[in-house]
Amino acid sequence: MTVTTETIETVEPARARDGGAGPLPSLTGALLAVESLLLGGGQRTARRNAWTSVLEDRRRARDRIEAQRVLGTAPAAPALRS
């Protein structure tokens, strides 16, 4: 896979440090470039899918804990009479 300028994020303050020679890639962009060189497209996709799943699991866990907290402090519902 070819690394393009779209792949690499740049940091504008780099221009001031190096006398305006051009932007330097950010750490994220550099890591993405290394990842694209080392991993094939399928492995990279699998890794990103796995990380997305981890983040989604963490979100669901936070939601579950919040729901338990809210339900645990809510007053009991009155019994229905038939």
mmCIF file of the N, C-alpha and C atoms, coordinates in Angstrom:
data_MODEL
# 
_entry.id   MODEL 
# 
loop_
_atom_site.group_PDB 
_atom_site.id 
_atom_site.type_symbol 
_atom_site.label_atom_id 
_atom_site.label_alt_id 
_atom_site.label_comp_id 
_atom_site.label_asym_id 
_atom_site.label_entity_id 
_atom_site.label_seq_id 
_atom_site.pdbx_PDB_ins_code 
_atom_site.Cartn_x 
_atom_site.Cartn_y 
_atom_site.Cartn_z 
_atom_site.occupancy 
_atom_site.B_iso_or_equiv 
_atom_site.pdbx_formal_charge 
_atom_site.auth_seq_id 
_atom_site.auth_comp_id 
_atom_site.auth_asym_id 
_atom_site.auth_atom_id 
_atom_site.pdbx_PDB_model_num 
ATOM 1   N N  . MET A 1 1  ? 0.843   -1.167 0.000  1.00 0.00 ? 1  MET A N  1 
ATOM 2   C CA . MET A 1 1  ? 0.000   0.000  0.000  1.00 0.00 ? 1  MET A CA 1 
ATOM 3   C C  . MET A 1 1  ? 0.892   1.234  0.000  1.00 0.00 ? 1  MET A C  1 
ATOM 4   N N  . THR A 1 2  ? 0.499   2.244  -0.720 1.00 0.00 ? 2  THR A N  1 
ATOM 5   C CA . THR A 1 2  ? 1.267   3.474  -0.811 1.00 0.00 ? 2  THR A CA 1 
ATOM 6   C C  . THR A 1 2  ? 0.790   4.464  0.239  1.00 0.00 ? 2  THR A C  1 
ATOM 7   N N  . VAL A 1 3  ? 1.729   5.091  0.922  1.00 0.00 ? 3  VAL A N  1 
ATOM 8   C CA . VAL A 1 3  ? 1.408   6.115  1.907  1.00 0.00 ? 3  VAL A CA 1 
ATOM 9   C C  . VAL A 1 3  ? 1.306   7.450  1.184  1.00 0.00 ? 3  VAL A C  1 
ATOM 10  N N  . THR A 1 4  ? 0.192   8.130  1.371  1.00 0.00 ? 4  THR A N  1 
ATOM 11  C CA . THR A 1 4  ? -0.015  9.415  0.711  1.00 0.00 ? 4  THR A CA 1 
ATOM 12  C C  . THR A 1 4  ? -0.074  10.518 1.756  1.00 0.00 ? 4  THR A C  1 
ATOM 13  N N  . THR A 1 5  ? -0.093  11.741 1.287  1.00 0.00 ? 5  THR A N  1 
ATOM 14  C CA . THR A 1 5  ? -0.193  12.867 2.217  1.00 0.00 ? 5  THR A CA 1 
ATOM 15  C C  . THR A 1 5  ? -1.533  12.874 2.930  1.00 0.00 ? 5  THR A C  1 
ATOM 16  N N  . GLU A 1 6  ? -2.552  12.237 2.355  1.00 0.00 ? 6  GLU A N  1 
ATOM 17  C CA . GLU A 1 6  ? -3.844  12.139 3.025  1.00 0.00 ? 6  GLU A CA 1 
ATOM 18  C C  . GLU A 1 6  ? -3.763  11.224 4.226  1.00 0.00 ? 6  GLU A C  1 
ATOM 19  N N  . THR A 1 7  ? -2.839  10.258 4.191  1.00 0.00 ? 7  THR A N  1 
ATOM 20  C CA . THR A 1 7  ? -2.680  9.309  5.278  1.00 0.00 ? 7  THR A CA 1 
ATOM 21  C C  . THR A 1 7  ? -2.002  9.944  6.482  1.00 0.00 ? 7  THR A C  1 
ATOM 22  N N  . ILE A 1 8  ? -1.135  10.884 6.237  1.00 0.00 ? 8  ILE A N  1 
ATOM 23  C CA . ILE A 1 8  ? -0.327  11.459 7.303  1.00 0.00 ? 8  ILE A CA 1 
ATOM 24  C C  . ILE A 1 8  ? -0.889  12.805 7.722  1.00 0.00 ? 8  ILE A C  1 
ATOM 25  N N  . GLU A 1 9  ? -1.225  12.918 9.005  1.00 0.00 ? 9  GLU A N  1 
ATOM 26  C CA . GLU A 1 9  ? -1.684  14.190 9.546  1.00 0.00 ? 9  GLU A CA 1 
ATOM 27  C C  . GLU A 1 9  ? -0.445  15.055 9.817  1.00 0.00 ? 9  GLU A C  1 
ATOM 28  N N  . THR A 1 10 ? -0.603  16.339 9.663  1.00 0.00 ? 10 THR A N  1 
ATOM 29  C CA . THR A 1 10 ? 0.537   17.222 9.874  1.00 0.00 ? 10 THR A CA 1 
ATOM 30  C C  . THR A 1 10 ? 0.313   18.139 11.050 1.00 0.00 ? 10 THR A C  1 
ATOM 31  N N  . VAL A 1 11 ? 1.392   18.651 11.572 1.00 0.00 ? 11 VAL A N  1 
ATOM 32  C CA . VAL A 1 11 ? 1.359   19.573 12.688 1.00 0.00 ? 11 VAL A CA 1 
ATOM 33  C C  . VAL A 1 11 ? 1.868   20.917 12.200 1.00 0.00 ? 11 VAL A C  1 
ATOM 34  N N  . GLU A 1 12 ? 1.036   21.942 12.252 1.00 0.00 ? 12 GLU A N  1 
ATOM 35  C CA . GLU A 1 12 ? 1.391   23.266 11.734 1.00 0.00 ? 12 GLU A CA 1 
ATOM 36  C C  . GLU A 1 12 ? 2.541   23.923 12.489 1.00 0.00 ? 12 GLU A C  1 
ATOM 37  N N  . PRO A 1 13 ? 2.659   23.794 13.836 1.00 0.00 ? 13 PRO A N  1 
ATOM 38  C CA . PRO A 1 13 ? 3.773   24.457 14.513 1.00 0.00 ? 13 PRO A CA 1 
ATOM 39  C C  . PRO A 1 13 ? 5.145   24.005 14.025 1.00 0.00 ? 13 PRO A C  1 
ATOM 40  N N  . ALA A 1 14 ? 5.210   22.914 13.324 1.00 0.00 ? 14 ALA A N  1 
ATOM 41  C CA . ALA A 1 14 ? 6.488   22.423 12.808 1.00 0.00 ? 14 ALA A CA 1 
ATOM 42  C C  . ALA A 1 14 ? 7.102   23.434 11.843 1.00 0.00 ? 14 ALA A C  1 
ATOM 43  N N  . ARG A 1 15 ? 6.293   24.196 11.150 1.00 0.00 ? 15 ARG A N  1 
ATOM 44  C CA . ARG A 1 15 ? 6.811   25.189 10.206 1.00 0.00 ? 15 ARG A CA 1 
ATOM 45  C C  . ARG A 1 15 ? 7.641   26.241 10.927 1.00 0.00 ? 15 ARG A C  1 
ATOM 46  N N  . ALA A 1 16 ? 7.194   26.655 12.100 1.00 0.00 ? 16 ALA A N  1 
ATOM 47  C CA . ALA A 1 16 ? 7.928   27.670 12.855 1.00 0.00 ? 16 ALA A CA 1 
ATOM 48  C C  . ALA A 1 16 ? 9.250   27.104 13.368 1.00 0.00 ? 16 ALA A C  1 
ATOM 49  N N  . ARG A 1 17 ? 9.286   25.850 13.761 1.00 0.00 ? 17 ARG A N  1 
ATOM 50  C CA . ARG A 1 17 ? 10.501  25.250 14.301 1.00 0.00 ? 17 ARG A CA 1 
ATOM 51  C C  . ARG A 1 17 ? 11.574  25.063 13.248 1.00 0.00 ? 17 ARG A C  1 
ATOM 52  N N  . ASP A 1 18 ? 11.182  24.649 12.048 1.00 0.00 ? 18 ASP A N  1 
ATOM 53  C CA . ASP A 1 18 ? 12.194  24.317 11.040 1.00 0.00 ? 18 ASP A CA 1 
ATOM 54  C C  . ASP A 1 18 ? 12.380  25.417 9.994  1.00 0.00 ? 18 ASP A C  1 
ATOM 55  N N  . GLY A 1 19 ? 11.910  26.592 10.282 1.00 0.00 ? 19 GLY A N  1 
ATOM 56  C CA . GLY A 1 19 ? 12.125  27.710 9.368  1.00 0.00 ? 19 GLY A CA 1 
ATOM 57  C C  . GLY A 1 19 ? 11.220  27.691 8.161  1.00 0.00 ? 19 GLY A C  1 
ATOM 58  N N  . GLY A 1 20 ? 10.093  26.993 8.225  1.00 0.00 ? 20 GLY A N  1 
ATOM 59  C CA . GLY A 1 20 ? 9.136   26.998 7.128  1.00 0.00 ? 20 GLY A CA 1 
ATOM 60  C C  . GLY A 1 20 ? 9.428   25.992 6.034  1.00 0.00 ? 20 GLY A C  1 
ATOM 61  N N  . ALA A 1 21 ? 10.262  25.000 6.313  1.00 0.00 ? 21 ALA A N  1 
ATOM 62  C CA . ALA A 1 21 ? 10.608  24.003 5.304  1.00 0.00 ? 21 ALA A CA 1 
ATOM 63  C C  . ALA A 1 21 ? 9.440   23.080 4.994  1.00 0.00 ? 21 ALA A C  1 
ATOM 64  N N  . GLY A 1 22 ? 8.434   23.025 5.872  1.00 0.00 ? 22 GLY A N  1 
ATOM 65  C CA . GLY A 1 22 ? 7.273   22.189 5.621  1.00 0.00 ? 22 GLY A CA 1 
ATOM 66  C C  . GLY A 1 22 ? 6.826   21.514 6.899  1.00 0.00 ? 22 GLY A C  1 
ATOM 67  N N  . PRO A 1 23 ? 5.606   21.017 6.914  1.00 0.00 ? 23 PRO A N  1 
ATOM 68  C CA . PRO A 1 23 ? 5.060   20.399 8.114  1.00 0.00 ? 23 PRO A CA 1 
ATOM 69  C C  . PRO A 1 23 ? 5.676   19.025 8.370  1.00 0.00 ? 23 PRO A C  1 
ATOM 70  N N  . LEU A 1 24 ? 5.761   18.670 9.636  1.00 0.00 ? 24 LEU A N  1 
ATOM 71  C CA . LEU A 1 24 ? 6.224   17.342 10.028 1.00 0.00 ? 24 LEU A CA 1 
ATOM 72  C C  . LEU A 1 24 ? 5.015   16.470 10.316 1.00 0.00 ? 24 LEU A C  1 
ATOM 73  N N  . PRO A 1 25 ? 5.096   15.174 10.074 1.00 0.00 ? 25 PRO A N  1 
ATOM 74  C CA . PRO A 1 25 ? 3.950   14.307 10.371 1.00 0.00 ? 25 PRO A CA 1 
ATOM 75  C C  . PRO A 1 25 ? 3.734   14.209 11.873 1.00 0.00 ? 25 PRO A C  1 
ATOM 76  N N  . SER A 1 26 ? 2.483   14.107 12.275 1.00 0.00 ? 26 SER A N  1 
ATOM 77  C CA . SER A 1 26 ? 2.166   13.927 13.684 1.00 0.00 ? 26 SER A CA 1 
ATOM 78  C C  . SER A 1 26 ? 2.480   12.490 14.075 1.00 0.00 ? 26 SER A C  1 
ATOM 79  N N  . LEU A 1 27 ? 2.458   12.227 15.355 1.00 0.00 ? 27 LEU A N  1 
ATOM 80  C CA . LEU A 1 27 ? 2.709   10.875 15.835 1.00 0.00 ? 27 LEU A CA 1 
ATOM 81  C C  . LEU A 1 27 ? 1.669   9.900  15.290 1.00 0.00 ? 27 LEU A C  1 
ATOM 82  N N  . THR A 1 28 ? 0.402   10.311 15.291 1.00 0.00 ? 28 THR A N  1 
ATOM 83  C CA . THR A 1 28 ? -0.657  9.448  14.763 1.00 0.00 ? 28 THR A CA 1 
ATOM 84  C C  . THR A 1 28 ? -0.417  9.129  13.294 1.00 0.00 ? 28 THR A C  1 
ATOM 85  N N  . GLY A 1 29 ? -0.081  10.153 12.528 1.00 0.00 ? 29 GLY A N  1 
ATOM 86  C CA . GLY A 1 29 ? 0.171   9.939  11.107 1.00 0.00 ? 29 GLY A CA 1 
ATOM 87  C C  . GLY A 1 29 ? 1.365   9.044  10.865 1.00 0.00 ? 29 GLY A C  1 
ATOM 88  N N  . ALA A 1 30 ? 2.402   9.231  11.672 1.00 0.00 ? 30 ALA A N  1 
ATOM 89  C CA . ALA A 1 30 ? 3.595   8.392  11.534 1.00 0.00 ? 30 ALA A CA 1 
ATOM 90  C C  . ALA A 1 30 ? 3.268   6.937  11.865 1.00 0.00 ? 30 ALA A C  1 
ATOM 91  N N  . LEU A 1 31 ? 2.490   6.725  12.914 1.00 0.00 ? 31 LEU A N  1 
ATOM 92  C CA . LEU A 1 31 ? 2.111   5.351  13.277 1.00 0.00 ? 31 LEU A CA 1 
ATOM 93  C C  . LEU A 1 31 ? 1.238   4.709  12.204 1.00 0.00 ? 31 LEU A C  1 
ATOM 94  N N  . LEU A 1 32 ? 0.333   5.496  11.627 1.00 0.00 ? 32 LEU A N  1 
ATOM 95  C CA . LEU A 1 32 ? -0.492  4.964  10.539 1.00 0.00 ? 32 LEU A CA 1 
ATOM 96  C C  . LEU A 1 32 ? 0.358   4.582  9.335  1.00 0.00 ? 32 LEU A C  1 
ATOM 97  N N  . ALA A 1 33 ? 1.368   5.390  9.043  1.00 0.00 ? 33 ALA A N  1 
ATOM 98  C CA . ALA A 1 33 ? 2.249   5.094  7.918  1.00 0.00 ? 33 ALA A CA 1 
ATOM 99  C C  . ALA A 1 33 ? 3.039   3.820  8.162  1.00 0.00 ? 33 ALA A C  1 
ATOM 100 N N  . VAL A 1 34 ? 3.560   3.651  9.378  1.00 0.00 ? 34 VAL A N  1 
ATOM 101 C CA . VAL A 1 34 ? 4.307   2.427  9.714  1.00 0.00 ? 34 VAL A CA 1 
ATOM 102 C C  . VAL A 1 34 ? 3.376   1.225  9.664  1.00 0.00 ? 34 VAL A C  1 
ATOM 103 N N  . GLU A 1 35 ? 2.166   1.387  10.200 1.00 0.00 ? 35 GLU A N  1 
ATOM 104 C CA . GLU A 1 35 ? 1.196   0.294  10.180 1.00 0.00 ? 35 GLU A CA 1 
ATOM 105 C C  . GLU A 1 35 ? 0.883   -0.126 8.747  1.00 0.00 ? 35 GLU A C  1 
ATOM 106 N N  . SER A 1 36 ? 0.714   0.838  7.856  1.00 0.00 ? 36 SER A N  1 
ATOM 107 C CA . SER A 1 36 ? 0.375   0.506  6.477  1.00 0.00 ? 36 SER A CA 1 
ATOM 108 C C  . SER A 1 36 ? 1.524   -0.213 5.769  1.00 0.00 ? 36 SER A C  1 
ATOM 109 N N  . LEU A 1 37 ? 2.755   0.085  6.168  1.00 0.00 ? 37 LEU A N  1 
ATOM 110 C CA . LEU A 1 37 ? 3.901   -0.593 5.566  1.00 0.00 ? 37 LEU A CA 1 
ATOM 111 C C  . LEU A 1 37 ? 4.072   -2.008 6.100  1.00 0.00 ? 37 LEU A C  1 
ATOM 112 N N  . LEU A 1 38 ? 3.817   -2.202 7.391  1.00 0.00 ? 38 LEU A N  1 
ATOM 113 C CA . LEU A 1 38 ? 4.073   -3.505 8.020  1.00 0.00 ? 38 LEU A CA 1 
ATOM 114 C C  . LEU A 1 38 ? 2.932   -4.495 7.868  1.00 0.00 ? 38 LEU A C  1 
ATOM 115 N N  . LEU A 1 39 ? 1.719   -4.014 7.875  1.00 0.00 ? 39 LEU A N  1 
ATOM 116 C CA . LEU A 1 39 ? 0.567   -4.913 7.840  1.00 0.00 ? 39 LEU A CA 1 
ATOM 117 C C  . LEU A 1 39 ? -0.103  -4.878 6.474  1.00 0.00 ? 39 LEU A C  1 
ATOM 118 N N  . GLY A 1 40 ? -0.591  -6.023 6.083  1.00 0.00 ? 40 GLY A N  1 
ATOM 119 C CA . GLY A 1 40 ? -1.383  -6.077 4.866  1.00 0.00 ? 40 GLY A CA 1 
ATOM 120 C C  . GLY A 1 40 ? -2.752  -5.471 5.130  1.00 0.00 ? 40 GLY A C  1 
ATOM 121 N N  . GLY A 1 41 ? -3.489  -5.203 4.081  1.00 0.00 ? 41 GLY A N  1 
ATOM 122 C CA . GLY A 1 41 ? -4.802  -4.576 4.235  1.00 0.00 ? 41 GLY A CA 1 
ATOM 123 C C  . GLY A 1 41 ? -5.750  -5.366 5.105  1.00 0.00 ? 41 GLY A C  1 
ATOM 124 N N  . GLY A 1 42 ? -5.754  -6.679 4.985  1.00 0.00 ? 42 GLY A N  1 
ATOM 125 C CA . GLY A 1 42 ? -6.658  -7.508 5.780  1.00 0.00 ? 42 GLY A CA 1 
ATOM 126 C C  . GLY A 1 42 ? -6.328  -7.473 7.257  1.00 0.00 ? 42 GLY A C  1 
ATOM 127 N N  . GLN A 1 43 ? -5.045  -7.533 7.589  1.00 0.00 ? 43 GLN A N  1 
ATOM 128 C CA . GLN A 1 43 ? -4.644  -7.484 8.994  1.00 0.00 ? 43 GLN A CA 1 
ATOM 129 C C  . GLN A 1 43 ? -4.980  -6.132 9.599  1.00 0.00 ? 43 GLN A C  1 
ATOM 130 N N  . ARG A 1 44 ? -4.751  -5.077 8.859  1.00 0.00 ? 44 ARG A N  1 
ATOM 131 C CA . ARG A 1 44 ? -5.030  -3.740 9.360  1.00 0.00 ? 44 ARG A CA 1 
ATOM 132 C C  . ARG A 1 44 ? -6.528  -3.581 9.619  1.00 0.00 ? 44 ARG A C  1 
ATOM 133 N N  . THR A 1 45 ? -7.342  -4.062 8.686  1.00 0.00 ? 45 THR A N  1 
ATOM 134 C CA . THR A 1 45 ? -8.788  -3.989 8.851  1.00 0.00 ? 45 THR A CA 1 
ATOM 135 C C  . THR A 1 45 ? -9.231  -4.795 10.059 1.00 0.00 ? 45 THR A C  1 
ATOM 136 N N  . ALA A 1 46 ? -8.675  -5.983 10.220 1.00 0.00 ? 46 ALA A N  1 
ATOM 137 C CA . ALA A 1 46 ? -9.033  -6.831 11.364 1.00 0.00 ? 46 ALA A CA 1 
ATOM 138 C C  . ALA A 1 46 ? -8.658  -6.153 12.674 1.00 0.00 ? 46 ALA A C  1 
ATOM 139 N N  . ARG A 1 47 ? -7.495  -5.541 12.723 1.00 0.00 ? 47 ARG A N  1 
ATOM 140 C CA . ARG A 1 47 ? -7.063  -4.850 13.948 1.00 0.00 ? 47 ARG A CA 1 
ATOM 141 C C  . ARG A 1 47 ? -8.000  -3.688 14.266 1.00 0.00 ? 47 ARG A C  1 
ATOM 142 N N  . ARG A 1 48 ? -8.351  -2.919 13.268 1.00 0.00 ? 48 ARG A N  1 
ATOM 143 C CA . ARG A 1 48 ? -9.246  -1.781 13.512 1.00 0.00 ? 48 ARG A CA 1 
ATOM 144 C C  . ARG A 1 48 ? -10.639 -2.248 13.907 1.00 0.00 ? 48 ARG A C  1 
ATOM 145 N N  . ASN A 1 49 ? -11.131 -3.322 13.289 1.00 0.00 ? 49 ASN A N  1 
ATOM 146 C CA . ASN A 1 49 ? -12.429 -3.868 13.676 1.00 0.00 ? 49 ASN A CA 1 
ATOM 147 C C  . ASN A 1 49 ? -12.400 -4.352 15.119 1.00 0.00 ? 49 ASN A C  1 
ATOM 148 N N  . ALA A 1 50 ? -11.303 -5.003 15.507 1.00 0.00 ? 50 ALA A N  1 
ATOM 149 C CA . ALA A 1 50 ? -11.177 -5.487 16.879 1.00 0.00 ? 50 ALA A CA 1 
ATOM 150 C C  . ALA A 1 50 ? -11.166 -4.318 17.854 1.00 0.00 ? 50 ALA A C  1 
ATOM 151 N N  . TRP A 1 51 ? -10.444 -3.268 17.545 1.00 0.00 ? 51 TRP A N  1 
ATOM 152 C CA . TRP A 1 51 ? -10.389 -2.112 18.439 1.00 0.00 ? 51 TRP A CA 1 
ATOM 153 C C  . TRP A 1 51 ? -11.756 -1.433 18.533 1.00 0.00 ? 51 TRP A C  1 
ATOM 154 N N  . THR A 1 52 ? -12.466 -1.352 17.419 1.00 0.00 ? 52 THR A N  1 
ATOM 155 C CA . THR A 1 52 ? -13.813 -0.782 17.434 1.00 0.00 ? 52 THR A CA 1 
ATOM 156 C C  . THR A 1 52 ? -14.722 -1.607 18.334 1.00 0.00 ? 52 THR A C  1 
ATOM 157 N N  . SER A 1 53 ? -14.573 -2.926 18.295 1.00 0.00 ? 53 SER A N  1 
ATOM 158 C CA . SER A 1 53 ? -15.368 -3.802 19.159 1.00 0.00 ? 53 SER A CA 1 
ATOM 159 C C  . SER A 1 53 ? -15.038 -3.575 20.629 1.00 0.00 ? 53 SER A C  1 
ATOM 160 N N  . VAL A 1 54 ? -13.765 -3.402 20.942 1.00 0.00 ? 54 VAL A N  1 
ATOM 161 C CA . VAL A 1 54 ? -13.356 -3.132 22.323 1.00 0.00 ? 54 VAL A CA 1 
ATOM 162 C C  . VAL A 1 54 ? -13.996 -1.838 22.811 1.00 0.00 ? 54 VAL A C  1 
ATOM 163 N N  . LEU A 1 55 ? -13.936 -0.796 21.994 1.00 0.00 ? 55 LEU A N  1 
ATOM 164 C CA . LEU A 1 55 ? -14.517 0.487  22.390 1.00 0.00 ? 55 LEU A CA 1 
ATOM 165 C C  . LEU A 1 55 ? -16.029 0.383  22.572 1.00 0.00 ? 55 LEU A C  1 
ATOM 166 N N  . GLU A 1 56 ? -16.687 -0.369 21.705 1.00 0.00 ? 56 GLU A N  1 
ATOM 167 C CA . GLU A 1 56 ? -18.137 -0.552 21.818 1.00 0.00 ? 56 GLU A CA 1 
ATOM 168 C C  . GLU A 1 56 ? -18.485 -1.339 23.079 1.00 0.00 ? 56 GLU A C  1 
ATOM 169 N N  . ASP A 1 57 ? -17.705 -2.374 23.403 1.00 0.00 ? 57 ASP A N  1 
ATOM 170 C CA . ASP A 1 57 ? -17.925 -3.137 24.635 1.00 0.00 ? 57 ASP A CA 1 
ATOM 171 C C  . ASP A 1 57 ? -17.769 -2.245 25.859 1.00 0.00 ? 57 ASP A C  1 
ATOM 172 N N  . ARG A 1 58 ? -16.777 -1.370 25.849 1.00 0.00 ? 58 ARG A N  1 
ATOM 173 C CA . ARG A 1 58 ? -16.569 -0.454 26.970 1.00 0.00 ? 58 ARG A CA 1 
ATOM 174 C C  . ARG A 1 58 ? -17.745 0.509  27.112 1.00 0.00 ? 58 ARG A C  1 
ATOM 175 N N  . ARG A 1 59 ? -18.272 0.988  25.981 1.00 0.00 ? 59 ARG A N  1 
ATOM 176 C CA . ARG A 1 59 ? -19.419 1.892  26.019 1.00 0.00 ? 59 ARG A CA 1 
ATOM 177 C C  . ARG A 1 59 ? -20.634 1.190  26.598 1.00 0.00 ? 59 ARG A C  1 
ATOM 178 N N  . ARG A 1 60 ? -20.874 -0.056 26.151 1.00 0.00 ? 60 ARG A N  1 
ATOM 179 C CA . ARG A 1 60 ? -22.011 -0.812 26.674 1.00 0.00 ? 60 ARG A CA 1 
ATOM 180 C C  . ARG A 1 60 ? -21.864 -1.077 28.171 1.00 0.00 ? 60 ARG A C  1 
ATOM 181 N N  . ALA A 1 61 ? -20.639 -1.361 28.621 1.00 0.00 ? 61 ALA A N  1 
ATOM 182 C CA . ALA A 1 61 ? -20.401 -1.594 30.048 1.00 0.00 ? 61 ALA A CA 1 
ATOM 183 C C  . ALA A 1 61 ? -20.706 -0.334 30.856 1.00 0.00 ? 61 ALA A C  1 
ATOM 184 N N  . ARG A 1 62 ? -20.275 0.832  30.349 1.00 0.00 ? 62 ARG A N  1 
ATOM 185 C CA . ARG A 1 62 ? -20.584 2.097  31.041 1.00 0.00 ? 62 ARG A CA 1 
ATOM 186 C C  . ARG A 1 62 ? -22.089 2.323  31.094 1.00 0.00 ? 62 ARG A C  1 
ATOM 187 N N  . ASP A 1 63 ? -22.777 2.049  29.980 1.00 0.00 ? 63 ASP A N  1 
ATOM 188 C CA . ASP A 1 63 ? -24.236 2.212  29.947 1.00 0.00 ? 63 ASP A CA 1 
ATOM 189 C C  . ASP A 1 63 ? -24.915 1.262  30.927 1.00 0.00 ? 63 ASP A C  1 
ATOM 190 N N  . ARG A 1 64 ? -24.433 0.025  31.002 1.00 0.00 ? 64 ARG A N  1 
ATOM 191 C CA . ARG A 1 64 ? -25.013 -0.964 31.911 1.00 0.00 ? 64 ARG A CA 1 
ATOM 192 C C  . ARG A 1 64 ? -24.834 -0.526 33.364 1.00 0.00 ? 64 ARG A C  1 
ATOM 193 N N  . ILE A 1 65 ? -23.642 -0.056 33.706 1.00 0.00 ? 65 ILE A N  1 
ATOM 194 C CA . ILE A 1 65 ? -23.372 0.400  35.075 1.00 0.00 ? 65 ILE A CA 1 
ATOM 195 C C  . ILE A 1 65 ? -24.260 1.592  35.416 1.00 0.00 ? 65 ILE A C  1 
ATOM 196 N N  . GLU A 1 66 ? -24.420 2.514  34.484 1.00 0.00 ? 66 GLU A N  1 
ATOM 197 C CA . GLU A 1 66 ? -25.280 3.674  34.706 1.00 0.00 ? 66 GLU A CA 1 
ATOM 198 C C  . GLU A 1 66 ? -26.732 3.237  34.909 1.00 0.00 ? 66 GLU A C  1 
ATOM 199 N N  . ALA A 1 67 ? -27.208 2.305  34.095 1.00 0.00 ? 67 ALA A N  1 
ATOM 200 C CA . ALA A 1 67 ? -28.586 1.811  34.237 1.00 0.00 ? 67 ALA A CA 1 
ATOM 201 C C  . ALA A 1 67 ? -28.773 1.122  35.578 1.00 0.00 ? 67 ALA A C  1 
ATOM 202 N N  . GLN A 1 68 ? -27.793 0.333  36.012 1.00 0.00 ? 68 GLN A N  1 
ATOM 203 C CA . GLN A 1 68 ? -27.883 -0.331 37.316 1.00 0.00 ? 68 GLN A CA 1 
ATOM 204 C C  . GLN A 1 68 ? -27.909 0.697  38.437 1.00 0.00 ? 68 GLN A C  1 
ATOM 205 N N  . ARG A 1 69 ? -27.127 1.735  38.308 1.00 0.00 ? 69 ARG A N  1 
ATOM 206 C CA . ARG A 1 69 ? -27.096 2.783  39.320 1.00 0.00 ? 69 ARG A CA 1 
ATOM 207 C C  . ARG A 1 69 ? -28.450 3.484  39.405 1.00 0.00 ? 69 ARG A C  1 
ATOM 208 N N  . VAL A 1 70 ? -29.002 3.829  38.238 1.00 0.00 ? 70 VAL A N  1 
ATOM 209 C CA . VAL A 1 70 ? -30.291 4.514  38.212 1.00 0.00 ? 70 VAL A CA 1 
ATOM 210 C C  . VAL A 1 70 ? -31.398 3.608  38.739 1.00 0.00 ? 70 VAL A C  1 
ATOM 211 N N  . LEU A 1 71 ? -31.442 2.371  38.319 1.00 0.00 ? 71 LEU A N  1 
ATOM 212 C CA . LEU A 1 71 ? -32.493 1.449  38.758 1.00 0.00 ? 71 LEU A CA 1 
ATOM 213 C C  . LEU A 1 71 ? -32.342 1.084  40.228 1.00 0.00 ? 71 LEU A C  1 
ATOM 214 N N  . GLY A 1 72 ? -31.131 1.051  40.716 1.00 0.00 ? 72 GLY A N  1 
ATOM 215 C CA . GLY A 1 72 ? -30.901 0.714  42.117 1.00 0.00 ? 72 GLY A CA 1 
ATOM 216 C C  . GLY A 1 72 ? -31.350 1.806  43.059 1.00 0.00 ? 72 GLY A C  1 
ATOM 217 N N  . THR A 1 73 ? -31.366 3.048  42.600 1.00 0.00 ? 73 THR A N  1 
ATOM 218 C CA . THR A 1 73 ? -31.759 4.157  43.458 1.00 0.00 ? 73 THR A CA 1 
ATOM 219 C C  . THR A 1 73 ? -33.195 4.600  43.208 1.00 0.00 ? 73 THR A C  1 
ATOM 220 N N  . ALA A 1 74 ? -33.844 4.052  42.201 1.00 0.00 ? 74 ALA A N  1 
ATOM 221 C CA . ALA A 1 74 ? -35.220 4.434  41.895 1.00 0.00 ? 74 ALA A CA 1 
ATOM 222 C C  . ALA A 1 74 ? -36.150 3.751  42.892 1.00 0.00 ? 74 ALA A C  1 
ATOM 223 N N  . PRO A 1 75 ? -37.250 4.429  43.274 1.00 0.00 ? 75 PRO A N  1 
ATOM 224 C CA . PRO A 1 75 ? -38.189 3.795  44.192 1.00 0.00 ? 75 PRO A CA 1 
ATOM 225 C C  . PRO A 1 75 ? -38.886 2.623  43.509 1.00 0.00 ? 75 PRO A C  1 
ATOM 226 N N  . ALA A 1 76 ? -39.300 1.678  44.300 1.00 0.00 ? 76 ALA A N  1 
ATOM 227 C CA . ALA A 1 76 ? -39.975 0.495  43.752 1.00 0.00 ? 76 ALA A CA 1 
ATOM 228 C C  . ALA A 1 76 ? -41.320 0.906  43.157 1.00 0.00 ? 76 ALA A C  1 
ATOM 229 N N  . ALA A 1 77 ? -41.695 0.279  42.072 1.00 0.00 ? 77 ALA A N  1 
ATOM 230 C CA . ALA A 1 77 ? -42.978 0.574  41.426 1.00 0.00 ? 77 ALA A CA 1 
ATOM 231 C C  . ALA A 1 77 ? -44.101 0.007  42.287 1.00 0.00 ? 77 ALA A C  1 
ATOM 232 N N  . PRO A 1 78 ? -45.214 0.725  42.376 1.00 0.00 ? 78 PRO A N  1 
ATOM 233 C CA . PRO A 1 78 ? -46.342 0.206  43.169 1.00 0.00 ? 78 PRO A CA 1 
ATOM 234 C C  . PRO A 1 78 ? -46.925 -1.051 42.525 1.00 0.00 ? 78 PRO A C  1 
ATOM 235 N N  . ALA A 1 79 ? -47.423 -1.938 43.349 1.00 0.00 ? 79 ALA A N  1 
ATOM 236 C CA . ALA A 1 79 ? -47.999 -3.190 42.853 1.00 0.00 ? 79 ALA A CA 1 
ATOM 237 C C  . ALA A 1 79 ? -49.302 -2.884 42.117 1.00 0.00 ? 79 ALA A C  1 
ATOM 238 N N  . LEU A 1 80 ? -49.517 -3.535 41.017 1.00 0.00 ? 80 LEU A N  1 
ATOM 239 C CA . LEU A 1 80 ? -50.741 -3.358 40.229 1.00 0.00 ? 80 LEU A CA 1 
ATOM 240 C C  . LEU A 1 80 ? -51.840 -4.250 40.810 1.00 0.00 ? 80 LEU A C  1 
ATOM 241 N N  . ARG A 1 81 ? -53.045 -3.698 40.928 1.00 0.00 ? 81 ARG A N  1 
ATOM 242 C CA . ARG A 1 81 ? -54.186 -4.482 41.412 1.00 0.00 ? 81 ARG A CA 1 
ATOM 243 C C  . ARG A 1 81 ? -55.067 -4.829 40.237 1.00 0.00 ? 81 ARG A C  1 
ATOM 244 N N  . SER A 1 82 ? -55.541 -6.032 40.226 1.00 0.00 ? 82 SER A N  1 
ATOM 245 C CA . SER A 1 82 ? -56.410 -6.424 39.105 1.00 0.00 ? 82 SER A CA 1 
ATOM 246 C C  . SER A 1 82 ? -57.831 -6.527 39.508 1.00 0.00 ? 82 SER A C  1 
# 
